[in-house]
Amino acid sequence: MEKTSSLLVHFDKGTPALANEIKEALEGHDDAAKVDAMKKAVMLLLNGETLPQLFITIVRYVLPSEDHTVQKLLLLYLEIIDKTDSKGKILPEMILICQNLRNNLQHPNEYIRGVTLRFLCRLNEAEIIEPLIPSILANLEHRHPYIRRNAVLAVMAIYKLPQGEQLLVDAPEMIEKLLTTEADQSAKRNAFLMLFTCAQERAVNYLLTHVDRVAEWGELLQMVVLELIRKVCRANKGEKGKYIKIIISLLNVPSAAVIYECAGTLVSLSSAPTAIKAAANTYCQLLLSQSDNNVKLIVLDRLNELKISHGEIMVDMIMDILRALSSPNHDIRRKTLDIVLDLITPRNINEVVLTLKKEVVKTQSGELEKDGEYRQMLIQAIHSCAIKFPEVASTVVHLLMDFLGDSNVASAMDVAVFVREIIETNPKLRVSIITRLLDTFYQIRSARVCSCALWIISEYCLSLSEVESGISTIKQCLGDLPFYIASEEGDANDSSKKSQQVNSITVSSKRPAILADGTYATQSAASETAFSPPTVVNTTLTSGNLRSLLLTGDFFLGAVVACTLTKLELRLAEVQPSKSEVNKASTQVLLIIVSMLQLGQSSFLPHPIDNDSNDRIVLCIRLLCNPGEELKKIWLQSCRESFVQMLADKQLRETEEFKAKAQVSHAQPDDLIDFYHLKSRKGMSQLELEDEVQDDLKRATGEFIKEGDDANKLNRILQLTGFSDPVYAEAFVTVNHYDIVLDVTVINRTKATLQNLCLELATMGDLKLVERPQNYTLAPESSKQIKANIKVSSTETGVIFGNIVYETSIVLERTVIVLNDIHIDIMDYISPAVCSDAAFRTMWAEFDWENKVAVNTVIQDEKEFLDHIIKSTNMECLTSPSALEGDCEFLAANLYAKSVFGEDALVNLSIEKQGDGKLSGYIRIRSKTQGIALSLGDKITLKQKGGAA
């Protein structure tokens, strides 16, 4: 019977027929056909075919070819094929290849010689290479630099082989001699690299004897010099003083790549202020001179690292870093501002704020794209500056208030939040801010910004003139009353006719049309009716921003207006001595509020007023009609006290974050103390002296002490096989940011030698095995350490599984031991992070993936359950502690975390205590990618029972 096959065939034709076609093409005289045939042969070999029948054909018909492309493909073919038998001995037919390679190494064409030398770099069989040694060495003195540079690489590759030192005994001496006479920069670089790799002492001696000429060497050679310096100084830190001068001299070379590497090397070798300043200056120069945005982002990352480790030195570089704002790229601007905001001090705050103000003014021109987004970033940066240093608020707050009417709602909202915070933290600015706000209020076109501005007016208009101005401004922006007029025509006494007319209107009339300014235009009913629908009372656009927003049906704003007018009226009663004036104002306010309520309850708008807004407006009416002292206290004092508490919580959270970031290190009481002033300074440069001081400071503060908990390391050891298996294996798992390192210990518990022992691994999820571990031979009762690297590409729970395969001399069959699965925890890749409430809500609206997990736990306390989820998910609670206080049997909180790949994880926890004491509700997870949402949901489902469980 026929069975379905799941085999995927790479080529359309079967392999034997294709091999015959390749053979026929190779036997022909057409070089183009030979090229195609060789390409097909190489592809088949790469796909696992052996094609032994082609070897003799290639030797007979391809080796003699003079075509360069055919010769290059021939070398690729020779590189791929097996050159040894099952016992590791060279195949006899490889002798034919040796003669061809020798001829190529003596070929008159430079290209043929060069590609053959490059091929020899990838050859590992000493028996094939040994007859070619004289020809390889002869090419070291060839007149063409292309051949010399490849000959050096071939010598280096051969010398690194296990038998290389026997094949080329005096190779380092020959290469050192070549290095002194070589003029070609690329060949010189390869020669120095050979000495660096195979004879490091000779490379160091050559470098130290030519210290004064290093700056004149080529870019390629200078890069190898820096690599050598890093390697030597890591092995022997005491020698770094003699190399620092070389690095400093290379900071002035024209090559951007070299000076970038110089700066990185300088930072890694020295912590002296002079060295750090030199490196920071170099990064700042690159930031301004390079046009590639990717380069700028990389340089900003390096500056950010310097800021973390050497913040006090980087403070002086703040204005140089700010010059990167000239780039039109928003990612560069955002990173620049993030770095600068952490380097602000009382000495430079005025300069920084002045620069930011100039940038804000530039965004008003509208010449660049996304000016609104850039302006929002600048406003947020100025906000941070003003919070840290309140004395600068007076210089920026009035400028920023011009943007309350910005078309970019997010930018305008940031300004409103900034003004709200500044007016509370800077009482001296209250009068000027209120005056400016009342003057510019009519420019605001966003309901959200209007709501925030109205709250500021209601809380901070304290004097009689301010309260009256506040009420007058709101009345002007609301326009004339009423908001609409209902008119009748015809015989009002004929009730049956009127009823008929109303019914006719219901059928044939249309709802008002919305105009561009937000008002409604009147549409006439059917011609046979004599009753007109409600008509809007128009007002001027310049003063009717609140009216326009209300007539679109935004009654949340209407409730805010009502509350603002109520607070102003209550405060007016306290500051106005004339009762008649108070009563008059109260009557006008009541008229406005009742008009808004009637508008919401009428059929004039497509959607009636919502219940919450209706209740708030009714509450305002009741309060104005019957004001009580307790209610007055709540409205005029408690609200502002809550805002002050919110600011205090925010400040406390920022302080805690700063302390958490600060490096805490301790020195042991028996640590060695070096007295700097008692040391010999003979022969030491100023940079070396500074470096000694910095090292002493680090030792004194315990910075050199490596933090590590042996107990945590033991927790990372996973048993892969059973104790009764012939091979015992356990793995120590090290999770880095972008890869996982498995250090597997394999123990042979038998009395037999295990041959071809191989650790076979496979992965599931966004994990990828970088390199397949090689085969080993394991003696009886011996052990072997096998390392495997696994690349991680996203934040997702993954599984590593596999087996150990081996052979014994007694049993020829392969034995397979299945390993336990290794589960990679998502918690290794996410860390707590903080963002603003506005940013959280924006991301929550934008992210596509949501995972909704029902609460199922034995924990009965809401806060205990929240703490358990925070601990289990490694997330940060964004909800302030004051908002979680009290016992109301329900709780809502937002959690946030960020992965090492830059992915955001948002969690909203909403729970309620039932009558039986159990908790119910949902945990909603949102992210931009599916993996993190599903993995985090699985983690919460697994861990949420916790606590008492």
N, C-alpha and C positions, 0 to 999 in steps of 0.2 A: 504494500500500500504506500501511496505517496504521503510524505509528511512535509509540513511547512517548515521552511528554513528561516532562521533569524540571522544568518551570516551576512554581513555587509561586505560585498566585493568591491575593492578599491578601483580595479580596472574593469573595463567592459568585457575584455576577452580573457580566456583562461590563461594561466601562467605558462604552460608548456608551449602553446601556440605563439604567445608573445615572445618567449625566449627564442624561438626559431626565427621570428621576424627580426629581432635584434641581431641575431647571428648573421643573417643574410645582409642586413644593412651594414654591419661592421666589415664584412668581407668585400664590399663594393669599394669603388674609388671616389665616391661622392663625399666630400668632407661635411657638407650640410647634413646628409643622411647619417653620417657617423656621429655627428653632434647630437642629433635627436635620439639615436639609438643608445648612446652613452647616458644621456639624461634619463631615458626609460630604465636602463639597467641600474643606475644609481637609485632611482625611486623605488624599484623593486627590492633592492638590498635594504633600503631604509625601512621598508614595510615588512621586513622579516624573511624575505626569500634568500636562498643561498646561491642559486645559479652557478653551480660548479662547472657546467659545460661551457660557459662563456670565457673562462680564464685563458685557455690556450688560444682561442680566437682573438682575444684582445692582445695577447702577446705577439701574435703573428701579424695582425693587420693594423693595430692601433699604435703600438710602440714606435714603429718607424715613421708615423705621421709627423709632418712638419707644421701642421696647423696648430696655432697657439691655443685655441679654444678646446680642441681635441686633447691636447696635452694637459690642460688644466683639469678637464673632466676625468682624464686618466688618473691623475693624482688623487682626485676625490674618490674614484673607484678603489684605488689601492689603499686609501686610508680606511675605507669601510670594510673591506673583505677580511676574513679571518686569515691570519698569517701563521698561526700555530695549530698543531693538532690537539687532541683531547689531553695529551700528556704535557703540553706546554712547549713542545719542540717545534722549531721552524720547519715549515713545509719545504720539501726539496725544490719545488718549482719557483720558490722565492729567489733562487739564485739568478733566474732569468731577469728578475726585477732589478737586482743589484747592478748588473751591467748597464741597464738602461739609465738608472739613476746616476751612475758615474759619468755616462756620456752627457747627461743633461747638465751635470755640474761643471762640465768642460765645454759646454755648448757656446758657440760664438754669440748667440743672441742673449742679451742681458735679462730679458723677461723670463726666458726658459730657466736660466740659472736661478733667478730670484724666487720663482714659484716653487722650484724644486727644494731650495733651501727652506722655504716656509713649510713645505710638506714634511721635511725631516724634523721640524720642531714638534710634530705630532706623532712621530714614530717612536715606539717604546721597545722595539726588538733590537738588542745590542748586536746580535749576529748579522743583521742586515746593515747596521750602521758602521760596524767596525771596518769593512773594506773601503768605506767612503771617507774616512777621516782625513787622509792626505788631500783629497779634492776639496773638502770643506775648508781646511786650513789655508789652502792656496787662495780661496776666494776672499780671505780676510785682507789680501793685498791687492785686490782687483782695482782697476782705475775708476770704476763706476760706483758712486756711493750707494745706489740701490742694492747692489750685490753685497757690499761690505756690511750694511746695516742688517741684512737678512742672514748673512754668515755669522754675525755676532749672536743673533737670536738662536741660530741653530747650535752654536757652541754652548750657549747657556742651557738650552733644553737637553743636550746630550750630557753635559756635566751634572745635571740634576738627576739623571737616571741612577738606579742603584749601582750599576757598574761604571758610571760616568767618570769617576776619578781615575780608574784604570785606563779608560779609553783616551782621556785627555788629561794627562798628568800635569802638564805645565800650562793649562788653559788660563788660570788667573794671571800668570806672568805675561802671557801673550796679549791678553786683553788690556792689561794695564799699560803695556808698551804701545798698543794701538791707540789707547785713550790719549796718550801724550802727543801723538803725531796727527791724530784725526782732525780734519777740518769740517766735515759735514756734521751739522748739529744733531740730526736724527741718528746717525751712526754713533756719535759721541754719547748720546743719551742711552742707546742700547748697550754700549760698552760699560757705562757707569752702572746701569741697571744690573748687568751681569755680575760686576764686582759687588754691588750692594746685596744681591741675592746669594751669591756663592762664596764670596770672600769679603766679608764686611769690613775687616780691618784694613784691607787695601783701599776700599772705597773711602773710609774715614781718613786715612793718611793722605790720599789724593785730595780730598776736600780741604783738609787743614793746611796743606801746602799751597793751595790756590785760593785762600780765603779772600784776598783782595780782588780777585777776578770773577767771583761768583755772580756779581750783578751784571757782568757782560756776557754771561753764558746765555744760550737759547732758552726759550720758555719750557720746552720739553725736559731739558736737563735740570732746570731749576725746580721743576715739580718733583723729580726723582730725588733731588737734594733734600727737599723738605720732608719727603717720606722717610729718607734715611735718618734725618735729624729726629723725627718723631720716634722712630724705632730705637735709636741709640739712647735717647733720653728716657724712654719708658723703662729700658733695661737698667740704666744707671743714672739716677736723678742727679747725682753729684756732678756730672759732666755737663749739665745743661748750660752753665755759665759761658762756656767757650762757643756754644752754638747760637746763643741769643743774638750776638753781634751780627752773625750771618743773616738771621731772620730780619733784623732791623734794616740791614742794608738792602734786602730784597723788597722791602715795603715801598721803595721808590722806583721800582722797575715799571715799564709801560704796560706790561701784560696784566689785564684784570684778573685772569684766572690765578696767576702767581700771587698777586697781593691778597686775593681772597684766601688762598691756602695759607699764606704767611700769617694773616690775622688769626685764623683758626689755630695754627700751630703755636703762635705766641700765647694765646689764651690757655691752651692745653698745657703749656710748659711752665708758665709763670703767672703768678697772681700779684705781681708788683704793680702799683698804681701807674707807673710809667708805661709798662707793657700793655696794661688794659686800655689806657688812654690812646696809645698808638694803634691798637687793634680797633677801637671804637672809631677813631678818626678815619681809618682805612675803610671801614664799613660805611661810614657816612659819605665818603667820597664816591664809593661804588654806587650808593643809593642815588646820587645825583648825576653821575656820569653815564650810567647804564640805562638804555632805553627799553630793554626787555622787561616786561612786567613780572615775569616769573623770577628773573634775577632779583628784582627789587623785593619780592615777597620772601625769597630765601634770605636775603641780607637782613630784612626786618626780623626774621626768626632768630638770626644770630644776635642781633641787637637786643631782642627780648630776652635771650638767654643771659647776655651780659647784664641786663637790667636786674634779673633775678639774683645773680651771684655777686654783682659788683654795683649795686644801685647807687651808692654814695659817689662813685666815680662817674657814673653815667649821667648824674644830675647836670654836670657841666656841658653835656652834649645835647641838651634838650632842644635848643634852638636849631642846631644842625639837623636833628631828626625831623623837626617840624617842617623843614623845607621840602620834605617828601610829599606834603599836601599839594604841591603843584602838579602832581600826577593826576590825570583825569580818571584813573581807575579807582573805583570805590573800595575794593578790597584792600588796596594799598593805603588809602586814606583811613580806613577803619583800623587797620593794624597800627598805623602811625599814631593815631589818637589814643589807642589802648596803651601803647608804650609810654607816650608823653604823660598821660594822666597819672601814671604810677611814679613819675619822676618829679612831680610838682612840689616845690618847696616855697617858703615865704620869700626867698631871694629871687626866684624866677617867675612867680605867679603873675606879676604885672605884665611881663614880656609875653608870656604865653597867652594870657587873655587878650592882650592887644592884637596879637597875631590872629587869634580865633575871630575876633571882631572884624578884622579886615577881610578874612575869608567869608564871613557871613555877608558882609556888604557886597562882595563879588558875586555871590549867588543871586542877588537881586537883578542883575543884568539880564538873566535868562538866556545867555548865549550858549551855555553848555547844556547837554542832555542830563536829565535827572538832577537838576539843581535842587529840587525840593528834597530829594533823599539825602544829598550832601548837606543841605542846610539843617536837616533833622539831626544828622550826626554831630554837626557843630554845636547845635543847641544843647544836645545831651552832654557834650563835653564841657561846655560853659556851665551847665547846671552842676556837674560834678565839681568843677573848680570853685563855684560859689558856695557849695555846701562845705567843702574842705576849708575854704578861706572866705568867710562871710564878708570881709572888708572889701572884696572886689565886686560884690553883688551890685553896688550902686553904680558901677561903671558900665554894666552890661544889661541890667534889667530893663531900662527904658528903651534901649535899642531893640531888644528881643520882643518887647511888647508890640512893636510895629508889625510883627508877624502873626499876631493873633488872628488876623483875617486872611492868613495864607491859604491858597487853594489846596495845598497839601495838608490834609486834615491831621495826619500823624505829626507833622512838624508843628502845626498850630497847637495841637494838644500837648506836645512836649513843652511848649512855651507856657501854656496855662498851668501845667503841673509845676513848672519851675517857679512861676510867679507865686503860686499858692504856697510853696515851701519857703520861698525867700521872705514873703511878707510876714510869716510866722517867726522865722529865725532871726530876722533883722527888723526889730520894731521901729528903728529910726527911719526906715524907708516906707513905712505904712502909708503916711499921708501922700507922699509923691506917687506911690504905686496906685493908690485908690483914685487919685485925681487923673492920672494917665489912663487908667482902665476905664473910667467913666467917659473920658473923651473919645476913646477908640472903640468902645463897646459896639457901636452901630456897624463897625466894619466886619464883625464876626459873622460868618455864614454857615458855620457848622454847629449842629445841635449839641454835640458832645462838648465842644469848646465853650459854647454858650452856657451849658450847665455848670461847668467848672468856674467860669467867670462870675456867674450869678451867685454861686456859693461864696466866692471871695467877697463879693459886694455885701452879701448878707451878714458875713461874720466880721468884717473889718471896717465897715462904715460905722464909726463910733460917735463922732461929733454931730451936732444938729445939722450943720451945713452939709456934711457928707451923707447923712441919712436922707435929707430932702433931695439932694442931687441924685442919690441912688434911685429913689422912687420916681423922680422926674425922668431920668434916663430910661428906665424900664417902661414907663408910660409912653414915651416918645417912640420906643422901638416896637411897642404893641400897636401903636396907631390909635385912631379914633374908634370909639365904641358906638354901636355894637359891631360885632364881627360880620353879621349878615342881617338882612332885612327880609321879612316875609310880607308880601302885599296881596290885597284882594281887589278884584274889580267885579262889578255887576251887582246883582240883588243879593245882599247878605241875608235877608230875611227868609228867602226861599230855601229852607233847609234841605228839601229833597233835591232841588237843583244843585245846591252846593255839594251835597253828597255825591251826586252824579258827576259833577265837575272834578271832585277830588279823585273819584275812581278813574275818571278819564285821564287825569294826570298820571296816576299810577301806571296806567297802561302805555300812554303815548309819550309822556315827557321823558327827557334824558337827564342824566346827572350832569352837574357843571363840569366844564372842561378846564384842565389845569394849564395855566399860561406859563411862560418861561420864568416869570418873576416869582412863581409860587402862588399867585392869586388864582381865583376861580372866575371864569367868564359866565355870564347868564345865557342860557339857551331857552328859547320860547317853547311852549308846549304845542300840542296839536292845535290846528286852527279853530277847531270847533269849541275849545275850552276858553273860559274867561278868567282862569285862576293862574297866577304866575308863581313859579317856584322861588325859593329863597335866593336873594341876590347879595353878592359880596359887596362890602363897603370898601372901596379901594383906598390905598394910602401910598405915600411916596416910598420909593425903593430905598432911598438913603437912610430913612429912619425906621423902616418896617421890617428889620431882619427877624425879630421874634414873631411878628405877625405872619410873615411868609412861612416860617417853619411850623407855626401852629396850624395854618390852613392846609398843610400837607398831612395833618393827622398825627403829628408827633406830640402826644399828650404826656409822655414822660417829661418832656421839656416844659409842658404846661404845668405839671405838678411842681417842677423845680421853680418856675416863675411864681406860682402861688406861695410856696414855702418862703421864697426870698422876700416877697412883698410882706408876708406875715411877720417874718423876723424884723424887717425894717420898721414896720408899724409898731411892733412891741418895743423896739428900741427907741422909736420916736416918742412913745409915751413916757419913757424914762428921762429923755433929754429935753423935751419940749415943755416949757412951763405953762403954755396956754392950752387949756383943755379944749377950747373950741377948735383950735387948729388940729389938735389930735383927732377930735371927732370927725372933722372934715376930711382929713387924710384917711381915716379908717373907713369912712363911707366910700371914698373913691376906690380904695383897695378892694373892699367887698364887691363893689360894682364890677371891677375888672375880673375878680375871681369867679363871680357868678356868671359873667358873660362867657368865660372860658368853659365853665361847666355846661352851660346851655349849648354852646357850640359842639361840645363833645356828645351831648345827648340828642342832638338834632339829627335829622336825616340829610343834612347839608353835605356831610363828608361821607366818603365811601365806607369808612370803618368807624364805628362808634368808639367812644373812650373806653379804655380797658379798666377793669375793676380796681386794680391797684392804684392807678392814677386818680380814678374817681374817688376812692376812699381818702387819699392824701388831700385832695382839694376840699372835700367835705370837712375833713379834720381842720383845715386852715380856716374855713368859714366858722366852724364852731368855736375855735380858739379866739378869733377876732370878736365874736359876739359875746363870749363869756370867758375872758382871760383869767386864769388862776395863777397864783404865785408859784406853785410847784411846776405847772406847765411852762410858765415863763422861764423858770430856772433851767428846765430841760432844754428848751429851744434856744436860749441865749447863752448858755454856759456849757452844758454837757456835750453838745456837738463839737465845739471847739476843743474841749478837753480830750475827746476821743481822737481828734486829729493830732493833737500834741503827743498823745500816747503812741499813735501809729508812727510818727516821726522818730520817737524815742526807740521803738522796736526796730525800725529800719537802721538807725544808727548803731544800735547794739549788735544787730546781725552783721553789719559791715565791719565792726570792730572785731567780732569773733572770727570772721573770715580772714581779716588781716593777720590776726594772731596765729591762725591755723597755717597760713602761708609762711609765716616767719620761721626761719630755721632754728630749731631748738637743739642744742648740742651741749653735752656735759663732758668735763674732763675727769679722769680718775685721780684720786688723791695721791697715788704713787707714781704718776706719770713724770717723765724726765722734764726738767725745766732748763731751757737754754737761756743764758743771760746774754742778750745781744751786745751790750756795751763791753762785755769782757772778751768778746770774740776777736780773733785776729782779722784785720781788714786788709792785710797786705795783698796786693794783686787783684782785688775785687773791684768791679765796676760799680757805679751807682745803682744800676739796675739789679745786679746781684745782691747788693746790700738791702735794697728794698724787698727783694724776693725772700731773703732770710727773715726779715721782720714779719712779712706776711705769713710765712710758714710757722714762725713761733706763735703768732696770734691764733692761727688755726689749731695748733696743738693745744694752746691754752684754753681755747673754747671747745675743744673736743671735736672739731670738724673732721679730723682725720679718722675718727673712730667709725668703723663701719657698723651700721645698724643691721643687725640680723638676729633672728630668733631661731635657735636650733629646733625648737619644738615645731615651729611653722614649717621648717624644712622637712621634718619627719612626716608632717601631714601631707606633703606632696609626693610621698613614695607610695606607689600603687603596685599591688601584687598582680602579676599577669598570668602565672601558672600555679598549679597546685603543688603542695609539698611532696606528693607521691609521684609527680611526673619525672621522667628521666632527665629533663632539662628544667631547671628552676629559673624563672625570669621575674624581675621587678623593675619598675621604671620610676625615675625621678623626673617629674614634670616641671619645667620652667616656662612660665607664660610671660613672654615679652609683648610689646605693643603690637607688632605685626607678624610675629612668628612664635611657634611653640617648639621648644627643644626637649626631646625625649632622650634621657640618658639611661639606656637599658643595660642592666647587669644580667648577664647570662651565665649560669653555673652548670657545668656538666657533672651530674651526680652519678654517672655510670663509670664502669672500669674500662670502657672502650673509647677509642678516639672517634670523635664526630667529625665527619668530612662535609664540606660544602654546606656548613650551617648558615642559614640565611634568615634574617628577620624580614618577613613580608608584611607590609602595612598597607591599609587602605583607609580612606576617609569618607565621611558623609557630612554634608553641609558645605559651607564656604571655607573648606580646608583643602589644602593641596600639598602633597608630599613633594618636597623640593628635590631630593635625590634618593634613589633606592640604595639602601645599605648593601655593602658588598658581602661576598661569601667568606666564611672563616673556617679554619680547622681548629677544633677544640680538643686539647689533650684530656685524658681521664682526670676527673675531679678538679679541673681548672676552671677559671672564669674569664669572661671577656666583657669589656665595656663597648657598647655599640651606641653611637649617636645618630639621631634622625631629626632633621629639621622639617617642620610643617609650616607652610605659609598660611596666614589668616588674612582674608580679604574683607570681612564685614563682621559686625557684631551679631553673631548668631550662635545658638547652641550647636555644637558639633560632636561627632563621635569618631574615635579612632579605633579601628579593629584590625585584626590580622592573625598571623600564626608564625610559628617557628618551624622551619623545614630543615632536615639534616639527613645524612646518609652515614652508615657504618660499614666497615670492611667485612663484617660478618653477614649483615643483611644488605643486599644490594638495593632493595626497594627504599624509596624515600619515606621518612616518617614525618608526620605532621602533628604538631601540638597547637591546638586552638587557644588563643590568648583571650583574657578577659577584656571587655570593651573599656576604653578610656573616654569618659564623658568630659567635654570641655565646658566649663561653667561660664555663662554670660557675665557673671559678676566680676570676672577677671578683666573685662574690657570696658565696664562703665564705672564712672566715678561721680560723686556728688558735684553738682554745679548750681549756680545761682543765676537767675534772670529776673527781669522786672515783670510785674503783673501784666503790663501791656504787651510785652514780648511773648509771654506765655499764652495770652489769649490769641495773639496773632498767629503763633505757630499752631495752636489748637484748631483754629479755623482753616489753616492751610493744609495740614497733614492729612493724607488720604487713608492711611491704615489705622484701624481702631480694633482693639481687642477688649471685649467686655467680659469681665470675670465676676461671677456672683459670689458674694461673701458667704463663706461656709466655715465657721470657726467655733471653738468652744470658749474662746475668750469673751468675757461679758462686759468688759470696760472699754469704752470707745477710744480713749487716749492710749490705753495699753495696746490695743489692736493697731492703732496708728504707729506707735513706736516699734511694734513688732514688724510691720510692713516696711518701715524705713530701714530697719536693721537688716531685714532679709533681702531687700532690693538694692541696698547701697545707694540710696537716693537722698536728696536734700528736700526738706519740707519748706515750701515757699510761704505757706500761711503763717502769719506772725503768731507768737505764743499768746498774745492778748486776745486774739480772735478765737483761740481754742480754749480759753478759760471758761469756767462755769459748768453747770451740769444741766443740760437741756435735753438729754437723751437722743440727740442726733449730732453728727459731726461731718463737716466737709473740709477737705484739705487738698492742696495741689502739691505734687512732688515733681522734682526735675533732676535729670542726670544727663551726662554727656559721655559718649563713647570715645575711645582713642582715635576713631576714624572720623570724628567730628559729627557723628549722628546725635540727634536730640531725642530724648525719651521723656514723654510727658505722661503723668499719671494723675487722675482725679479720683479721690476716695470719697464716697458718699455713703454713710452708714447711719442706721437708726436702731435704737434699742426697742425691741418688741415687749409686749406685756409679760411674756414668760421670761424676760431677762436676756434672751438671745439677741445677737446682732444680725441685722439683715441689711442689704444694700448691694452696691456694685462698685467694682474697681475698674475704671476705664483707662486703657493705655492707648496712646496715640504716638505714631512716629512716621517719618517719611518713608521708611523701608518696612517691608513685611517681616523680615527676619527678626528685628529687635522687638516688634510688637508681639509676635507669637512666642518668642523665647522668654520675654519678660512675663507674659501671661502664664506660661507653663511654670515659671519659677514661683510666681505668686500663688498659683493653684496648689503647688506642692508644699509651700511654706506657710500658707496663711493660717492653717489650723494651729501651729506653734503654741507658744506660751504654756497654757495649762496642759496641752496635749503632750 
